[in-house]
Amino acid sequence: MSRETLLKRLQDRSALVGVIGLGYVGLPLAVEFAEAGFNVVGVDPLTGKVERLNKGESYIPDVPTERVAKLVEAGRLRASTSYDDLREADAVLICVPTPLRKTKDPDMSYIYQATDALAKVVHKDMVIVLESTTYPGTTEEVIVPRLTGDNGLKVGEDVFIAFSPERVDPGNKKYGTHNTPKVVGGVTEACREVVVTLYSAAIEKVIPVSSPKTAEMVKLLENTFRAVNIGLVNEMAIMCDKLGVNVWEVIEAAATKPFGFMAFYPGPGLGGHCIPIDPLYLSWKLKALNYNARFIELASEINTSMPYYVVDKIADALNDDGKAVRGSKVAVLGVAYKKDIDDVRESPALDIIHLLREKGAEVSYHDPFIPSIRLDGGVMHSVDLTPEWLAEADCAVLVTDHTAFDWQWLLDHTDLLVDTRNATRGYSGKARVVGL
């Protein structure tokens, strides 16, 4: 099969698309390509995910089960735990996790495992795209040699390799995979042409850039921009607190300026799989080039300190009531890293609970999306949100402002509430409310 034939298969949707990693990035992407008319096979090591998907069930809130069931029934979408199912694939998209180690250097093990397994089934005229966020240079320094090192395949002639950063915002009702512009950077011009053709068949707008390294840097700039600005506004919250000024009022007033200002909001800390992690990939890479990414390091320091700041707020609030943290009952409201999703990755709530426990508090939590969490070697289960639970608590802490929470009801059934999200502004009840 020639490159022209491959392009034609991508254009007429007769190509088989493979997706490695069926999580928050991979599953929505697989569904988009299947709905665009492609046959799609997803590969994931977790048997439970594969079984549920093959039954037509979705485990990602942003992807309704109805969409998945329709595609599975039509034979457009299926899942497997075996890379052998990718032997006939024309295009393969790698969507595996890229976490940080405790030492804050990149954990590339998932990319290595996926690429090495794919290398056993890679073939001529295959398109391979890395979507996992990583440091600039990964595609050309890691993916290319691992996929072509021993088989004689030439990039841009036999196989077509590129990087296209995922842009997933869980819970976003306006922008999903289909209507979020897709940046792509091919190793060669031929790679770029093939990959633009691939994504154009399923995504509304595709933005080609000059190289994979540029595309990798685009993703890191996007999330570094957010991390640095959130770090700035978190420090602003601390400064406003010391000055006796309401930071939320300051932000709202500043946001009336029609130019030169974009509103960011403080909170209990950063969470999720992108903003707390991605900028540190760039910082790590630059250290190897003897450069210190000072903005990134400072923003990370401020953002990771916010759970400690929240716990200090709780301690001070309890102290004002003549109580110590040790022995106090603390009710945590919301443990997901953002509202209305079921994801606790890097959630500041986990740090807050851990720190409160270290100080001797009796901590329990309620989250309508998170039935249980693993913490400190054990499992905590969400309790029912009842007047009795709140009445027993010496302090309630709002960490995640889920839409399902009734703010007036909470204020009417709580004596002391530490509100880290400014969610109860404009409401009044019996509760004494303490903000950031």
FENCORSUL-V159382 format. One record per backbone hydrogen bond with DSSP energy under -1.0 kcal/mol. NH is the residue of the N-H (numbers start at 0). CO is the residue of the C=O. If there is no record, write none. Layout:
nh = [NH & NH]
co = [CO & CO]
//
This chain:
nh = [5 & 6 & 7 & 8 & 9 & 10 & 11 & 13 & 14 & 16 & 17 & 18 & 19 & 20 & 26 & 28 & 29 & 30 & 31 & 32 & 33 & 34 & 35 & 36 & 37 & 39 & 40 & 41 & 42 & 43 & 49 & 50 & 51 & 52 & 53 & 55 & 56 & 62 & 67 & 68 & 69 & 70 & 71 & 72 & 73 & 74 & 75 & 76 & 77 & 79 & 84 & 85 & 86 & 88 & 89 & 90 & 91 & 92 & 93 & 94 & 100 & 103 & 106 & 111 & 112 & 113 & 114 & 115 & 116 & 117 & 118 & 120 & 121 & 124 & 126 & 127 & 128 & 129 & 130 & 137 & 140 & 141 & 142 & 143 & 145 & 146 & 147 & 148 & 155 & 156 & 157 & 158 & 159 & 161 & 162 & 163 & 165 & 171 & 181 & 183 & 184 & 186 & 191 & 192 & 193 & 194 & 195 & 196 & 197 & 198 & 199 & 201 & 202 & 203 & 206 & 208 & 214 & 215 & 216 & 217 & 218 & 219 & 220 & 221 & 222 & 223 & 224 & 225 & 226 & 227 & 228 & 229 & 230 & 231 & 232 & 233 & 234 & 235 & 236 & 237 & 238 & 239 & 240 & 241 & 242 & 244 & 249 & 250 & 251 & 252 & 253 & 254 & 255 & 256 & 271 & 276 & 277 & 279 & 280 & 281 & 282 & 283 & 284 & 285 & 286 & 287 & 288 & 289 & 290 & 293 & 296 & 297 & 298 & 299 & 300 & 301 & 302 & 303 & 308 & 309 & 310 & 311 & 312 & 313 & 314 & 315 & 316 & 317 & 318 & 319 & 321 & 322 & 326 & 327 & 329 & 330 & 331 & 332 & 333 & 336 & 346 & 349 & 351 & 352 & 353 & 354 & 355 & 356 & 357 & 358 & 359 & 360 & 361 & 363 & 365 & 372 & 374 & 377 & 379 & 381 & 382 & 385 & 389 & 390 & 391 & 393 & 394 & 395 & 396 & 397 & 398 & 399 & 401 & 404 & 409 & 410 & 411 & 416 & 417 & 418 & 419 & 426 & 430 & 431 & 433]
co = [1 & 2 & 3 & 4 & 5 & 6 & 7 & 8 & 8 & 38 & 90 & 40 & 92 & 42 & 22 & 24 & 25 & 26 & 27 & 28 & 29 & 30 & 31 & 33 & 32 & 75 & 16 & 77 & 18 & 79 & 45 & 46 & 47 & 48 & 49 & 52 & 51 & 59 & 63 & 64 & 65 & 66 & 67 & 68 & 69 & 71 & 70 & 70 & 39 & 41 & 81 & 82 & 83 & 85 & 15 & 15 & 126 & 17 & 128 & 19 & 104 & 100 & 98 & 107 & 108 & 109 & 110 & 111 & 112 & 113 & 114 & 117 & 117 & 157 & 89 & 159 & 91 & 161 & 93 & 134 & 136 & 137 & 137 & 138 & 141 & 142 & 143 & 144 & 158 & 153 & 153 & 153 & 125 & 127 & 184 & 129 & 130 & 168 & 204 & 206 & 162 & 160 & 187 & 188 & 189 & 190 & 191 & 192 & 193 & 194 & 195 & 198 & 198 & 177 & 181 & 183 & 210 & 211 & 212 & 213 & 214 & 215 & 216 & 217 & 218 & 219 & 220 & 221 & 222 & 223 & 224 & 225 & 226 & 227 & 228 & 229 & 230 & 231 & 232 & 233 & 234 & 235 & 236 & 237 & 238 & 239 & 245 & 246 & 247 & 248 & 249 & 250 & 252 & 253 & 344 & 273 & 273 & 276 & 277 & 277 & 278 & 279 & 280 & 281 & 282 & 283 & 285 & 286 & 285 & 291 & 292 & 293 & 294 & 295 & 296 & 297 & 298 & 299 & 304 & 305 & 306 & 307 & 308 & 309 & 310 & 311 & 312 & 313 & 314 & 315 & 318 & 317 & 359 & 324 & 361 & 394 & 363 & 396 & 365 & 342 & 343 & 346 & 347 & 348 & 349 & 350 & 351 & 352 & 353 & 354 & 356 & 355 & 327 & 329 & 331 & 379 & 377 & 374 & 372 & 370 & 364 & 383 & 385 & 386 & 387 & 328 & 328 & 415 & 330 & 417 & 332 & 332 & 399 & 401 & 405 & 406 & 407 & 431 & 395 & 433 & 397 & 423 & 410 & 414 & 416]
//
